[in-house]
Amino acid sequence: MKKVIFYFDGFNFYNGLKDKCKKDAVWKRYYWIDFVKFCSQFLPDTQELVKVKYFTAPPQNPYKRSRQATLFAANSLINQEKFEIIKGKYIDKTVGCKICGSPFQVPEEKRTDVNISCHMLLDCFKNNADKLILVTADSDLIPTIECIKQNFPDKQFKIYFPPFRTSMDLINLCKPVVFLENNPKKFDAAIMEDTISKDGKSFTKPSQWL
């Protein structure tokens, strides 16, 4: 049975989902999903999902950070070692206003691309996976993908685009690709109960996502 690992570019996935929600509010309910259950639906019986790796950085806003932590805690509770969170960080970057030129600071996520690249390459070296599925539309990861394809030709590599995200460069490199936006039924099937309880622990869906 082929071993499969999913790698989520969390910043890309979340913001794609957020932009999709602006067009169709129904998609808001997909903030609260079981990532392992969601990914498992894409695999045939001949493939085994060994892990979902989610790469992100804790938001600076305390309310957003709390909601993110609740989602991850619920997923970790029900999926145990099959769900792994790899954290980067945000740093303040000074930019200039396009209108008046005045400087101001905006948060910029750091380390996510490097973390994804390192984990994918290490999983290939250690033979942890036969198939790697990367959920992103970030073409900055192309050098890593090319490296894997050249040095590990026996590994299968797939790109899944987050909702409301695409990249022609990634399509040309990894076609055929999968558009998650075209799979609402799989999202529906992966929605968790409003409250997740196990082993004396309990996590409730944030009220802002109801």
N, C-alpha and C positions, 0 to 999 in steps of 0.2 A: 504494500500500500504506500502511495506517495505521500510524503510529509509536506505540509503546506504552512507557510507563515504569511500572515497579513501585516503590512507596515502602513500605519496611518500617519500621514502628515496632518496632525491635528489642527494646526492653524488654517491650512488650506481646506480641510474638510469642514470645520466648524463655520468658517466664513462663507464657504459655498452654500452650506445649508441655511445660514442666516440670510444670505442674499436671495435664496430661493423662497424663503418665508415671506420676504417683502412682496414677492409676486403672487404667492399662494399661501395664505395663512395656515392652511391644513398641514403644511410641512413642519410647523412648529412642534407638533407632537413627536417628531422624530429626533428631537434633542435627547429624549429619554429612551434610548435603545440599549439592548443587550448586544454588545459588539461581537461576541463570540457566536451567538445564535444568528446574528445577521450575516456574518461571513460564512458560516457553515452552509447556508442555503445555496451558495454559489458552487459548491463542490459536489462532484459525483461520489458514489459509494467507494470508488477505487482510490479516493484521496482522503487523507486525514488532516484536519486542522489541528496543528500542535500548539499554535500560539497566535494571539493577536497582540502586536506591539503598537502602542499608541504614543506618538511623539508630540509633545506640547510644552508650553511654559505656563506657570500659574499667572493669571491676569493680575495686574496691579490693583485694579478695582476690587475691594474686599467682597462685595456682593457677588460679582462674577466669579471670583476665586472660590467662594463658598459653594456656588452652584456647580462649578466644575468638579470640586472635590467630592461633592455628594454623588455626582454621576459616576466618577471613578471608583468611589468606595462601594457603590452598589454593584458595579461590574466586577470588582475584585472579590466581593463577598460571594457572588453566585458562580463565578468562573475560576476562582482560585489562581493556580499557576498558569492557566491558559490566557490570562489577561495581564499584560505588563505595561506599566507606564514609564516612559523615559522622559525626563524633564530637562528642558533648557531654561532660559530665563529671559526676561525683558530688561532692556537698558534704555535710558532716555537718549534720544538722538536729536541734536539741534538742527533744525531746517529753517529756511527762509520763507516768509509769506510770498506767494506768487503775485500778490497784488501790491503790497506796500514794501516788501522786502524785510520786514521786521523779523528777527529770529524768535523761534519758539520751539518747545520740545515736544516730541512725539515718542511713544514707546515703540521699540523695535525688537522683535523676537530674535534671539540669538541661539546658536548651537543646534537647532533642529535639523537642518540639512546635514550637518556633519555627523550628528548622532545617527540619523537614518542610514547614511552611507557606511558608517563603521559597523553598525549592527548587521546590515545586509551582507557586507563582505565577510565579517566574522562567521555568520551563519553558513555562508558558502564554504569557507575554509574548514569549519568544523563539521560540515555535512549535516547540519541541523535541519535542513529543508531541501526537498527536491524541486519545489516550486515556490517562487517568491511573488507575492502580489502586493504592489505598491499603490496605495490610494493617495493620489496627488495629481495636480496639474502644473506642478512647478518644474519648469524645464532646467532649472539649475542642477537638478539631479541627473541629468543626461550623462555627464562624464562617468559617474559611478555605475550607471546602467550599462554603458558601453564597456566598462572594465569587467563587469560581471559576465556579459555576453561573450567577451573575447577570451576570458580566462577560465570560465566555467560553462563551456558550451553544452554540457549535459543538464544544466539547470534550466527549468522553465521560468520565464519571467513575463509577468502580465502587469498592465497598467489599468487601474480602475479610476475613472474621473469622479471627483466629488460632485454633488449637485451644483449646477450653475457654473461649472468650471470646465475648461478644455485647453488643449495645447496642440497645435499642429505639429510642432517638433516632436512631441512625445508620440503622437499618432503615427508619424512617419517612421519612428524608431521601433515602436512596439505593437504595431497593428497586427491583429484586431484588438481594439481596446473595449472596455466596458464602461458604459455611462450609468452611474448609479441613479441618476435622475429618472432613468427609464424603468426602474425597479421598485415602484411604490409598494407593491404587495410584499416584497421582502422586508421593506422597512416596517410595514404594518405588522408582519409576523414577529418582528423583533422588539416591538414596544414592550417595555417592562410593566409590571403592575405598579400602581402609584406608590405603594410601599413595599420595599423588599426587606424581608426578615429571614435571618438564619443564624443559628448558633448564638442566640441571645443578642444579636445586633440588628439594628433596623435603620433603614434609610428611606426617606420620603421624597418623592418628586418635588422639585422647587415650585412654589406657587406661580412663579412667573412663566412657567412652561405649561400650565394647565390650559 
